Amino acid sequence: MVDHSRLQNYEKKYALGCVTGCLGCRWHRFQKSTEPATLCDLFWFWFLVVVTGFILFWFYYWILSSNSLADLNWYAYKQLGHPLALYTIMLSLTCVAVAYIILLDVLALCHIAVGQQLYIHWLHRIVLVIVLVLCTASVILVDFVWKEGWQLQRISLMITAPFLHVSAVVVMTFLTWFIAGWVLDRNFAKCHSHGKG
């Protein structure tokens, strides 16, 4: 008599497949992604954290520059000879970059929360490097062209620093639980695998 029962039942994990697919482009291989992260993966995670901090600083700069919107657009008009909404263009590009990088951060934290390997696809890595290079070039260009903007930042930080500090402490406290648990699990798995050998 032949038994027609399945030898193995696969659970469909759509959310896990979506998270793993969006960050690491591993749409069908998310079951294999439970291995510990490599040093390269850790480097790119910390690079993502640095780029996030830098792009948030740059976003804060452009939000505060809205007070000098007319000055910035007038400067662009004098240089180019025709009207250009430079502030709107820079703020729009910065908003798109912030949204993309925050999405990558959320996906990386989801990976950490569910215990998946923290693999960032090469396309996301290239975009991260491009965003960092463009933001650095923009900072240098703004420093060269419009030094008054930094004075505005300094004054604004004197006013908003306590609120930003408290917000940063709350966010870092929340994130520390994820990251510390992930590091402990990783070290436990490494010690456990060495104990077997």
Disulfide bonds with the S-S distance in Angstrom:
none
